[in-house]
Amino acid sequence: MKIKKEVIVLGVVIAALSVYLLQRGQDRTRYSLPEIASLAAADITQIEISRQNQVVTLTRRDGRWIIEPQGFAAAPKSIQDMLAALSGLRLTALVAESKNYALYELDDDNRIHVKAWQGDRLGRELYIGKVAPSFRHTFVRLAGDERVFHAQDNFRFYFTGGAEELRNKTVLAFQRADITEVAVAAKQATAVFRRQPGSGGEAAGGTAAGAAEVPETWVRSDGKPADGARLRQLVGELSELQCERFLPEAERSGLGQPVYTLTLRGSAEHTLAVFPPSGDDKTHPAVSSQSDQAFLLAGDQAQRLMVDPQTLLRAESKAP
């Protein structure tokens, strides 16, 4: 009899727990995630980012993204990341309805307010908070919705930069293979180096099948052989040169005379002029033929570019 009572009590407990767990599971899923309207990256024409009274506006114009109102070109990688985050926005879970926004850095002091337009139509508007502990989600709010959601992916940092951080810092760019001449003007010496194309082999018009190919070489203007590997490395670094930051226009007139100038020639001419170090941080002011504004090069970056022309000769060709 005692055993029968224990079985009945155990059955009642199991039934109660089952009902409780079922109701709890239903409570957890008793909400629906908002439907996110489709927005193709290619259709976005303007992005506005607001944070702590700072507003950055990015506008697509003639296939290029511009930072308004300054008119600076925006960094392509930064724009690409923003467009991917906005067009691929996907909510994965409801996090809170309590309006305790500071917990998620969605309060007025910390949130990032982002709007994206398709022409005259506002296609996306949201508030971005901090990254979730998983580092695979970001806390967000949608405009007009007071709830906090998990959005897929970690993308807050794409929208944290100001106008200067989002600016395209490429100050010199060209195709390496197009360069046939490098002129160096330093305090200690000047020199001009020219690239000699390779020859031989069928592809180069050789007369015999399997004729040996002669690789390209570099020579100084006086005919002395140059260090081709070092010159190719120098041209390579200059072909995608980025600065640390740009200088205010007023500072350009006070730069004085450059201490080092590089001129590269091919189908077009490209120049870089480097000035004495600026302050204790060893950065070097510089100007280039592709930038309307003076800029700063990092100290180690400038040192790699400001090579002694004599060291660009082959070891056996160096002379006092």
C-alpha positions as CSV (number, residue, x, y, z in Angstrom):
1,M,0.0,0.0,0.0
2,K,2.8,2.3,0.9
3,I,4.6,1.6,-2.4
4,K,1.4,2.4,-4.3
5,K,1.1,5.8,-2.6
6,E,4.7,6.6,-3.4
7,V,4.1,5.8,-7.1
8,I,1.1,8.0,-7.1
9,V,3.0,10.9,-5.5
10,L,5.9,10.5,-7.9
11,G,3.5,10.5,-10.9
12,V,1.9,13.7,-9.7
13,V,5.4,15.3,-9.3
14,I,6.4,14.3,-12.8
15,A,3.2,15.6,-14.3
16,A,3.6,18.9,-12.5
17,L,7.2,19.3,-13.7
18,S,6.2,18.4,-17.2
19,V,3.5,21.1,-17.2
20,Y,5.9,23.6,-15.8
21,L,8.6,22.9,-18.4
22,L,6.1,23.0,-21.2
23,Q,4.8,26.3,-20.1
24,R,8.3,27.7,-19.6
25,G,9.2,26.6,-23.1
26,Q,6.1,28.2,-24.6
27,D,6.9,31.5,-22.7
28,R,10.4,31.6,-24.2
29,T,9.1,31.4,-27.7
30,R,6.0,33.5,-27.2
31,Y,7.4,36.3,-29.4
32,S,8.1,36.8,-33.1
33,L,11.2,38.5,-34.4
34,P,10.6,41.6,-36.6
35,E,10.8,41.0,-40.3
36,I,13.8,42.8,-41.8
37,A,13.0,44.3,-45.1
38,S,15.4,43.3,-47.9
39,L,18.1,45.8,-48.7
40,A,20.7,45.1,-51.4
41,A,24.2,46.6,-50.8
42,A,24.2,47.9,-54.4
43,D,21.0,49.9,-53.8
44,I,22.3,51.8,-50.8
45,T,23.2,55.4,-51.8
46,Q,23.8,57.1,-48.5
47,I,24.7,56.2,-44.9
48,E,24.4,58.5,-41.9
49,I,26.2,57.5,-38.7
50,S,25.4,59.5,-35.5
51,R,27.1,59.1,-32.1
52,Q,27.5,61.5,-29.2
53,N,26.5,64.5,-31.3
54,Q,28.9,63.6,-34.0
55,V,27.4,62.9,-37.4
56,V,29.2,61.4,-40.4
57,T,27.5,61.2,-43.8
58,L,28.7,59.0,-46.6
59,T,27.3,59.4,-50.1
60,R,27.8,57.4,-53.2
61,R,28.6,59.6,-56.1
62,D,29.6,58.4,-59.6
63,G,30.5,55.0,-58.2
64,R,32.7,56.4,-55.4
65,W,31.8,57.0,-51.7
66,I,32.4,60.5,-50.4
67,I,32.5,61.8,-46.8
68,E,30.2,64.8,-46.6
69,P,30.5,67.7,-46.3
70,Q,34.3,67.6,-46.6
71,G,34.3,65.8,-49.9
72,F,37.0,63.3,-48.9
73,A,37.1,59.9,-50.5
74,A,36.1,57.2,-48.1
75,A,38.1,54.0,-47.6
76,P,36.7,51.3,-49.8
77,K,37.2,48.5,-47.2
78,S,35.3,50.5,-44.6
79,I,32.4,51.1,-47.0
80,Q,32.4,47.4,-48.0
81,D,32.1,46.3,-44.4
82,M,29.3,48.7,-43.6
83,L,27.3,47.8,-46.7
84,A,27.7,44.1,-45.8
85,A,26.5,44.7,-42.3
86,L,23.5,46.8,-43.3
87,S,22.3,44.6,-46.2
88,G,22.9,41.4,-44.3
89,L,21.3,42.5,-41.0
90,R,19.6,39.4,-39.4
91,L,18.0,39.2,-36.0
92,T,18.5,35.9,-34.1
93,A,16.9,36.4,-30.7
94,L,14.9,38.8,-28.4
95,V,17.2,39.8,-25.6
96,A,15.3,42.3,-23.4
97,E,12.1,44.3,-23.1
98,S,13.1,46.1,-19.9
99,K,14.5,49.3,-21.5
100,N,17.7,49.0,-19.5
101,Y,19.6,50.2,-22.5
102,A,22.8,51.1,-20.7
103,L,23.4,47.4,-20.0
104,Y,23.7,46.9,-23.8
105,E,25.4,50.2,-24.6
106,L,22.2,51.2,-26.4
107,D,21.7,54.3,-24.2
108,D,22.0,57.8,-25.6
109,D,25.7,58.1,-24.5
110,N,26.9,54.9,-26.2
111,R,24.6,53.8,-29.0
112,I,25.4,54.3,-32.6
113,H,22.4,55.5,-34.7
114,V,22.7,54.4,-38.3
115,K,20.5,55.2,-41.3
116,A,20.8,53.9,-44.8
117,W,19.0,55.3,-47.8
118,Q,18.0,54.0,-51.2
119,G,17.8,57.3,-53.1
120,D,15.1,59.3,-51.3
121,R,13.8,56.2,-49.4
122,L,15.0,55.3,-45.9
123,G,15.8,51.7,-46.3
124,R,17.3,50.8,-42.9
125,E,17.4,52.5,-39.5
126,L,18.8,51.0,-36.3
127,Y,20.7,51.6,-33.1
128,I,23.9,49.6,-32.6
129,G,25.0,48.6,-29.1
130,K,28.0,46.7,-27.8
131,V,29.2,43.3,-29.0
132,A,27.6,40.3,-27.2
133,P,29.7,38.1,-24.9
134,S,29.8,35.4,-27.6
135,F,31.6,37.9,-29.9
136,R,29.4,36.5,-32.7
137,H,26.4,38.8,-32.1
138,T,25.7,42.5,-31.6
139,F,23.0,44.1,-29.5
140,V,20.7,46.2,-31.6
141,R,17.4,48.1,-31.5
142,L,15.3,48.8,-34.6
143,A,13.8,52.3,-35.0
144,G,10.3,52.4,-33.6
145,D,10.9,49.2,-31.5
146,E,11.8,49.5,-27.9
147,R,13.1,45.9,-27.6
148,V,16.7,44.8,-27.6
149,F,17.7,42.0,-30.0
150,H,20.7,39.9,-30.9
151,A,21.9,40.6,-34.5
152,Q,24.1,38.1,-36.2
153,D,27.8,38.9,-36.4
154,N,30.1,41.3,-34.7
155,F,29.9,44.6,-36.6
156,R,29.8,47.5,-34.2
157,F,33.4,48.5,-34.9
158,Y,32.6,49.1,-38.6
159,F,30.6,52.2,-37.5
160,T,32.8,53.7,-34.8
161,G,35.1,55.8,-36.9
162,G,34.8,59.5,-37.5
163,A,35.4,61.3,-40.7
164,E,39.2,61.1,-40.4
165,E,39.2,57.4,-39.6
166,L,36.9,56.6,-42.5
167,R,38.9,58.5,-45.0
168,N,40.8,56.8,-47.8
169,K,44.4,57.1,-46.7
170,T,45.9,55.8,-50.0
171,V,48.2,58.6,-51.2
172,L,49.9,56.9,-54.1
173,A,48.7,54.0,-56.3
174,F,49.7,52.6,-59.7
175,Q,50.4,49.4,-61.5
176,R,53.9,48.1,-60.6
177,A,54.5,46.6,-64.0
178,D,54.0,50.1,-65.6
179,I,57.0,51.6,-63.9
180,T,60.2,51.7,-66.0
181,E,62.2,54.3,-64.2
182,V,62.9,55.3,-60.6
183,A,64.6,58.6,-59.8
184,V,65.9,59.2,-56.3
185,A,66.9,62.6,-55.0
186,A,68.4,62.5,-51.5
187,K,70.7,64.9,-49.6
188,Q,73.7,62.7,-50.0
189,A,73.2,61.6,-53.7
190,T,70.9,61.4,-56.6
191,A,70.4,58.6,-59.1
192,V,68.2,57.3,-61.8
193,F,67.4,53.6,-62.3
194,R,65.8,52.1,-65.4
195,R,64.2,48.8,-65.9
196,Q,65.5,46.7,-68.8
197,P,62.9,44.2,-70.1
198,G,63.8,40.5,-70.3
199,S,64.3,38.8,-73.6
200,G,64.6,35.3,-75.2
201,G,62.3,32.4,-75.3
202,E,59.4,31.9,-77.6
203,A,57.1,34.3,-75.7
204,A,59.7,37.0,-76.2
205,G,60.2,36.3,-79.8
206,G,63.2,33.9,-79.5
207,T,64.4,32.4,-82.7
208,A,64.8,28.9,-81.4
209,A,62.3,26.7,-79.5
210,G,63.3,26.5,-75.9
211,A,65.7,29.4,-76.0
212,A,66.7,30.6,-72.6
213,E,64.8,33.5,-71.2
214,V,66.7,36.5,-69.7
215,P,64.8,38.0,-66.8
216,E,64.3,41.8,-66.5
217,T,67.1,43.8,-65.0
218,W,67.6,47.2,-63.5
219,V,70.5,49.5,-64.3
220,R,71.6,52.9,-63.1
221,S,71.7,55.6,-65.7
222,D,75.5,55.2,-66.1
223,G,75.0,51.5,-67.0
224,K,76.0,50.0,-63.6
225,P,73.7,47.0,-62.6
226,A,71.3,47.7,-59.8
227,D,69.8,45.6,-57.2
228,G,66.6,44.5,-58.9
229,A,65.0,42.9,-55.8
230,R,65.4,46.0,-53.7
231,L,64.0,48.2,-56.5
232,R,61.0,45.9,-57.0
233,Q,60.4,46.0,-53.3
234,L,60.5,49.8,-53.2
235,V,58.2,50.1,-56.2
236,G,55.8,47.6,-54.6
237,E,55.5,49.6,-51.4
238,L,55.0,52.8,-53.2
239,S,52.3,51.3,-55.5
240,E,49.8,51.1,-52.6
241,L,51.1,53.7,-50.3
242,Q,49.0,54.7,-47.3
243,C,49.6,57.5,-44.8
244,E,49.0,57.7,-41.1
245,R,46.8,60.7,-41.3
246,F,46.4,63.9,-43.3
247,L,47.6,67.3,-42.2
248,P,45.5,70.5,-42.0
249,E,45.9,72.5,-45.2
250,A,47.5,75.4,-43.3
251,E,50.5,73.2,-42.3
252,R,51.6,72.5,-45.9
253,S,53.1,75.9,-46.5
254,G,55.4,75.5,-43.5
255,L,57.0,72.2,-44.5
256,G,60.1,73.7,-46.1
257,Q,62.3,71.8,-48.5
258,P,62.0,68.0,-48.9
259,V,64.9,65.8,-47.7
260,Y,64.0,63.0,-50.0
261,T,62.1,62.8,-53.3
262,L,61.1,59.7,-55.3
263,T,59.9,60.0,-58.9
264,L,58.5,57.0,-60.7
265,R,57.9,57.0,-64.5
266,G,55.9,54.8,-66.8
267,S,52.9,55.7,-68.8
268,A,52.5,58.5,-66.1
269,E,54.7,60.2,-63.6
270,H,54.3,59.7,-59.8
271,T,56.2,61.6,-57.1
272,L,56.6,61.4,-53.4
273,A,58.4,64.2,-51.4
274,V,59.4,63.5,-47.8
275,F,60.2,66.3,-45.3
276,P,62.1,66.3,-42.0
277,P,60.5,64.4,-39.0
278,S,57.6,66.0,-37.3
279,G,58.0,66.2,-33.5
280,D,59.1,63.5,-31.1
281,D,57.0,60.8,-32.7
282,K,59.4,60.6,-35.7
283,T,56.6,60.8,-38.2
284,H,57.6,62.5,-41.5
285,P,55.3,65.0,-43.3
286,A,55.1,64.2,-47.1
287,V,53.3,65.2,-50.2
288,S,52.5,63.2,-53.4
289,S,51.4,63.8,-56.9
290,Q,48.1,62.0,-56.1
291,S,47.1,63.8,-52.9
292,D,45.9,67.4,-52.7
293,Q,46.7,67.4,-49.0
294,A,49.9,66.9,-47.1
295,F,50.1,63.9,-44.9
296,L,52.2,62.0,-42.3
297,L,54.2,58.8,-42.8
298,A,55.1,56.6,-39.9
299,G,58.8,56.8,-38.9
300,D,59.6,53.2,-39.9
301,Q,57.6,53.5,-43.1
302,A,59.5,56.6,-44.1
303,Q,62.9,54.9,-43.3
304,R,62.0,52.0,-45.6
305,L,61.3,54.4,-48.5
306,M,64.2,56.8,-47.9
307,V,67.0,54.5,-49.1
308,D,70.5,55.6,-49.9
309,P,70.7,55.5,-53.8
310,Q,74.1,53.8,-53.4
311,T,72.6,50.8,-51.7
312,L,70.4,50.2,-54.7
313,L,73.4,49.1,-56.8
314,R,74.4,45.5,-56.9
315,A,77.0,44.6,-54.2
316,E,79.8,44.1,-56.8
317,S,78.9,47.4,-58.5
318,K,79.0,49.7,-55.4
319,A,81.7,52.2,-55.5
320,P,82.8,54.9,-53.1
